[in-house]
């Protein structure tokens, strides 16, 4: 599966965060509970990241998910990259709404059960 410019950019940003933190791949991979090979694929842009993995990486480096996604994006970025970032942002917003609805359902169920 060919990787998109955004996936490569995210991988580059994660690698940069790791290097700025003075951490080796082994240390970061262990902290994230993944193999060094998996981290290497992430940093190389060879692997798509799901939202939960992005959140986990952001927490580890104490940065926002948005900063990982858009760290080096400037006004001269390609239109494809900007459009992909916009689509990803919309997906994140949709997932957040979905989580909120599910949380409300859980609360409602707890109330009905008297818990």
Helices and strands as residue ranges (DSSP letters): H 5-20, H 25-32, H 36-44, H 51-61, H 65-70, H 79-113
